[in-house]
Amino acid sequence: MKHSVNIVVFPGDGIGIEVMEPCLEILNAVAAKLGTVSLKFDTHQAGAIQYREHGVALPDTALAAARRADAILLGAMGWPEVRYPDGTEIAPQIDLRMELDLYAGVRPVRTLPNVPNVLADPRARNLDFVIIRESTEGLFASRGIKQINSHEEARDTLVITRKVSEKLFDFSFGLARQRAKASGREGTVTCVDKANVFTSFAFFRKIFDERAALNRDIKAEHAYVDAMSLFMVRKPWELDVLVTENMFGDILSDLGAGLLGGLGFAPSADIGDRHAVFQPCHGTAPDIAGQGKANPIAMILSAAMMLEWLGEKQDRSDLALGGRLIRSAVNDAFEKGLRPLEIGGPDGTRATANAVLEALKHAHDAVPA
């Protein structure tokens, strides 16, 4: 009997819908290749269009399904012209982080073969580091809380708690340990903060040092966020695992995507103790929506992350293998000349997906765990 996995799917808005379709094709193809798993997709609507048409962005039924799921796969959500009465954009993806306590936002920065790099140094062609963005508090803790004094002032409060920070840092040291084992190199976790100015970040760093003392097999370092922004451009090949607050992680993640060639190459996961959401870092891209131009690679690689996470969570080596097979197929497609429109090539959404599907037929476990 095949092992059944229940995946809730949120196609979302704009190009989210367009990149989700080929992603599910590739997941079905890898499941067929493995022959030991059955992926059950349960699709629900959420996002800006859902809000515009029904007055609710994340229906209770969709949230309940997400709670029951083994994993959650999300396209992109939001639309500039559709907003809440307070002027903020529709973002159920953030609601899911809060509702499901998805405190660890995992943003890999891993370059792909033959994708042009913005940095001249040849060492930048082989980047492999991870940004861990705390995803439930920090400056985002103020989301939805009105702190406006008439027409003269508005405030947002940054929140750092010991409970969340300890889990975040333990997750980061655990990931660095996994990466060190796979690569044979020393693992390093760098706490990125602004502890020289803000008490909240001094507290953040204090908790980091406490958890570092319990993980002495992994090297622990500190960096201010402004210095790290410089370092990510000057010597990103020296980085391993960076852990930081929510807003800082949001900003550094886009810088990391720039090092990859664009947001269309940047996968991500938001992970908690029980649940996890996997989605591309990009938005809904209204300027190209419906034109078949969207790059689905970030969505596809997010699905690979999902299978690898499920493999670890459920102790299933076949699921973990499925994730590595997808990554191997993506690498092989680029080595054979795949060039999405995002980097000036001729390949739109369908052509890119087809190239990965073709490579998947011949894929083997040739990428590190």
SVG drawing of the C-alpha trace seen along z (x, -y; Angstrom):
<svg xmlns="http://www.w3.org/2000/svg" viewBox="-19 -66 55 68">
<polyline fill="none" stroke="black" stroke-width="0.4" points="0.0,0.0 1.3,-3.5 1.9,-6.0 -0.8,-8.8 0.1,-12.4 -2.5,-15.1 -1.4,-18.5 -3.6,-21.5 -3.1,-23.8 -3.8,-27.5 -3.2,-28.7 -3.8,-32.3 -3.9,-35.2 -2.2,-36.4 0.8,-34.3 0.3,-32.2 -2.3,-30.2 -0.1,-30.0 3.0,-28.6 1.0,-26.2 -0.4,-24.2 3.0,-23.0 4.2,-22.5 1.5,-20.0 2.3,-18.2 5.9,-17.8 4.9,-16.6 2.6,-14.0 5.5,-13.0 7.9,-12.5 5.3,-10.5 4.9,-8.2 8.7,-7.9 9.0,-6.9 6.0,-4.5 5.7,-4.4 3.7,-7.5 0.3,-9.0 0.0,-12.8 -3.6,-14.0 -4.2,-17.6 -7.0,-19.5 -7.4,-22.9 -8.9,-25.9 -9.4,-29.5 -7.8,-32.3 -6.3,-35.7 -7.3,-39.1 -9.8,-37.9 -11.4,-35.7 -11.7,-38.7 -13.1,-41.0 -15.7,-38.5 -16.7,-37.1 -15.5,-39.5 -13.1,-37.1 -9.5,-36.4 -9.0,-33.2 -12.2,-31.2 -12.6,-29.2 -13.1,-26.0 -9.7,-26.6 -7.9,-27.3 -9.5,-24.2 -8.2,-22.1 -4.8,-23.6 -4.7,-22.6 -5.5,-19.0 -3.1,-18.8 0.3,-17.1 1.7,-20.1 0.5,-23.3 1.5,-24.5 0.8,-28.1 1.2,-30.1 1.3,-33.8 -1.5,-36.0 -2.5,-39.6 -3.4,-42.3 -2.4,-46.0 -5.9,-47.4 -7.6,-45.0 -7.0,-46.2 -8.4,-46.1 -10.2,-49.3 -7.0,-50.4 -5.1,-50.4 -3.0,-47.3 -2.8,-44.5 -4.6,-41.2 -2.0,-38.7 -3.5,-35.4 0.0,-33.9 0.8,-36.0 -2.4,-35.0 -1.4,-31.3 2.0,-32.0 0.3,-33.5 -2.6,-31.0 -0.3,-27.9 2.6,-29.3 5.1,-29.1 7.9,-30.8 10.8,-29.8 10.8,-31.3 13.4,-29.3 14.8,-31.2 17.5,-29.2 20.0,-31.1 21.3,-28.4 22.5,-29.3 21.5,-27.3 23.7,-26.3 24.1,-28.9 21.8,-31.5 23.6,-34.8 24.9,-36.2 25.0,-39.9 28.4,-39.5 31.5,-39.4 33.5,-37.1 33.3,-33.5 32.8,-32.2 29.3,-33.7 28.3,-31.1 28.1,-28.5 26.3,-30.1 24.6,-27.9 23.4,-29.6 20.1,-30.0 18.3,-32.9 16.1,-32.0 13.5,-34.7 11.4,-34.7 7.9,-34.9 5.4,-35.4 6.5,-38.5 9.2,-41.1 7.9,-44.2 5.1,-42.2 3.5,-41.7 1.9,-45.1 0.1,-44.0 -3.6,-44.8 -3.2,-46.8 -4.0,-50.5 -1.7,-52.9 -2.5,-56.2 -2.8,-59.5 -5.2,-61.6 -3.3,-62.7 0.0,-63.4 1.6,-60.1 1.5,-56.4 3.4,-53.7 4.3,-50.0 5.8,-48.0 8.5,-45.5 8.1,-42.4 10.7,-39.8 9.7,-37.0 11.9,-34.4 9.5,-31.5 9.7,-32.1 13.3,-33.1 14.5,-30.0 12.6,-27.8 13.9,-29.9 17.5,-29.6 17.3,-25.9 15.8,-25.4 18.7,-27.4 21.4,-25.4 19.7,-22.2 19.6,-23.2 23.3,-24.2 24.1,-20.8 22.3,-19.0 24.1,-21.1 27.5,-20.5 26.8,-16.8 25.9,-16.8 28.8,-19.0 31.5,-17.9 32.2,-21.5 31.9,-23.3 28.4,-24.7 27.9,-28.3 24.9,-30.3 25.1,-34.1 22.6,-36.1 21.7,-39.2 20.3,-42.1 20.7,-45.7 21.7,-45.1 23.9,-48.2 20.8,-50.4 17.7,-48.7 17.0,-46.9 14.7,-44.4 17.6,-43.3 20.0,-43.2 17.5,-40.8 17.3,-38.8 21.1,-38.5 21.2,-37.5 18.9,-34.6 20.9,-33.6 24.1,-33.4 22.3,-31.3 21.1,-28.8 24.6,-28.8 26.1,-27.7 23.9,-24.6 25.0,-23.9 28.8,-24.2 29.4,-21.9 28.2,-24.7 30.1,-28.0 28.0,-31.0 28.6,-34.5 27.0,-38.0 26.4,-40.7 24.5,-43.9 21.9,-43.9 23.5,-46.8 26.9,-45.1 25.3,-41.8 23.7,-43.6 27.2,-44.6 28.6,-41.2 25.9,-39.5 27.2,-41.4 30.9,-41.3 31.4,-37.7 28.2,-35.7 30.1,-32.5 31.3,-32.5 27.8,-32.4 26.0,-29.4 22.9,-30.0 21.7,-33.5 19.0,-34.0 17.2,-37.3 14.0,-39.2 10.9,-39.2 11.3,-42.5 15.1,-42.2 14.5,-38.7 12.0,-40.0 14.5,-42.5 17.5,-40.3 15.5,-37.5 14.9,-39.8 18.6,-40.6 19.3,-36.9 16.9,-36.4 18.8,-39.1 22.0,-37.0 20.1,-34.1 18.9,-36.0 15.5,-37.1 12.5,-36.3 11.4,-33.6 14.3,-31.4 13.8,-31.9 11.8,-29.2 10.8,-29.4 9.1,-27.6 7.4,-28.8 7.8,-26.0 6.5,-25.4 6.5,-22.5 3.5,-20.8 2.7,-22.6 4.6,-24.1 3.7,-26.2 5.8,-26.1 5.7,-29.0 7.8,-31.0 9.2,-34.3 7.7,-36.3 4.4,-38.1 1.5,-37.9 3.1,-40.0 0.1,-41.8 2.2,-43.2 2.7,-39.7 -0.3,-37.8 -2.2,-35.7 0.5,-36.0 2.4,-32.7 5.6,-34.6 5.9,-33.7 9.0,-31.7 7.7,-28.6 11.1,-27.6 10.7,-29.1 7.3,-27.3 8.9,-24.0 11.8,-24.3 9.4,-25.1 7.6,-21.8 11.0,-20.1 11.5,-21.7 8.1,-20.4 8.9,-16.8 12.2,-17.0 10.5,-18.4 7.8,-15.7 10.5,-13.1 12.1,-14.3 8.8,-14.8 7.3,-11.5 10.6,-9.6 10.1,-8.7 13.3,-8.4 11.3,-8.2 9.7,-11.6 13.1,-13.1 14.4,-11.5 11.5,-13.0 12.6,-16.4 16.2,-15.8 15.1,-14.4 13.2,-17.6 16.2,-19.7 18.4,-17.4 15.9,-17.8 15.9,-21.6 19.7,-21.7 19.9,-19.4 17.3,-21.5 19.5,-24.6 22.6,-22.8 21.0,-21.8 20.1,-25.4 16.8,-26.3 16.5,-30.1 13.3,-31.6 12.1,-35.0 13.1,-36.4 16.7,-36.3 16.3,-37.3 15.7,-33.8 12.9,-32.5 11.3,-30.1 7.9,-31.0 6.0,-29.2 5.0,-26.1 8.4,-25.7 10.2,-26.0 7.9,-23.4 8.3,-21.1 12.1,-21.3 12.0,-20.2 9.5,-17.4 11.8,-16.1 14.8,-16.2 12.9,-14.5 12.5,-11.4 16.2,-10.9 16.8,-12.4 18.8,-10.6 19.9,-11.4 22.8,-13.6 22.3,-16.6 23.3,-16.9 20.7,-16.2"/>
</svg>
